[in-house]
Structures are given as structure tokens and as C-alpha cells.
């Protein structure tokens, strides 16, 4: 039988990234509801995440609640981009403005608290911006190849490879499924090459 750690590793994909920061390699099995305070949940499958040592050490047994509901995003059942937005100019991830209240979403605000998780430290901001530039360049290169009349299968394969190589920090999801798809050159790809767009969504 596969161990819990092995199954969690499988869920995090080939890059085995931390489910919180999406940056470092997942090395630790984390209890979302801390096992020190919620022992009854310690062995429940849905309470386990695979995260990096840095996120694990920093989070410790912190677990902010509002009433009985967690204020921390659970990346196994929630799409973090429902609560967060990416700002390419700064590399920062910020809380999304909640449409109903007009205020930053409390779950986004809490998850981004510096003492809870290291999601906006300088090193990660810089790496996010590098990932963003790589994705943008790959799409711009594909569009240029099409203008030059390059062979489609080759250009498509190169684009797929570049996107998979840069599937970090949740940014492939941001640009090919969420708000980032409205930014150039992603919106041109989506509008002019819908089949290519869908083929990318199938590989991320
Ligand atoms: Zn991490």
C-alpha cells in the first residue's frame, strides 16, 4: 500500500512543489488543522497537505479561525486564486477584493499574513516575476512563430514544454485559467488560437 506521503507527493505533480508557496519542493506532511490542537483530525486524509520545510516551520500550529471556519486557504479543496491576485509589476500576491463586500477577502488577507506563511518574501517575489516573464516570452514567441509561418506542431510542442517547465507559483493557472488570461500576450493567444489555448489547459 502506498504511504500517505507517497500519495501526497503524487498529487503535487512532477515538480513536487509545496502546496502553500508553490515554490520550494514539498518535503513535509502537514496537518492543516494542527494535530497538537485537533488530535481527532490527525489521521484524516483530507487534513493532510504536502508542503516545504520553510512553510511548515513558519506556520507551526497557527490556525486562525472565524467562528469554526478556517481563515487559511486550503489548497486541496479551494482554488487559491478565488481569494488572491497576482501583481506582476511587484511580484506580490495580494488579497482579492471580495465582490460582495468590496473589501479584501478575509481568507486572502489572513493567508498572506507574514507571520503565518512566507508567501511574499523577496526571494519568492523575484522567482514569481521570472516565472511570469518566461510564460509571457513563450506565448509571445509562439505568436511570432505563427506570423512568420512556422510549422504549427513544432511551435505548439515548444509552447507546451515552456509552460510545463514554468508551472510554478500557481502562475500557469493564473495566466491560462484566471484573470491573467486578460493580459497581453495571453489574451491574443486565447482569442486567436482557441484550440492551442485549450491544449495548454489540458497539460497544466
Ligand atoms: Zn512552501
Boltz pocket constraint, residues with backbone or C-beta under 6 A from the ligand:
constraints:
  - pocket:
      binder: B
      contacts: [[A, 18], [A, 19], [A, 20], [A, 21], [A, 22], [A, 23], [A, 24], [A, 51], [A, 52], [A, 53], [A, 54], [A, 55], [A, 56]]
      max_distance: 6.0
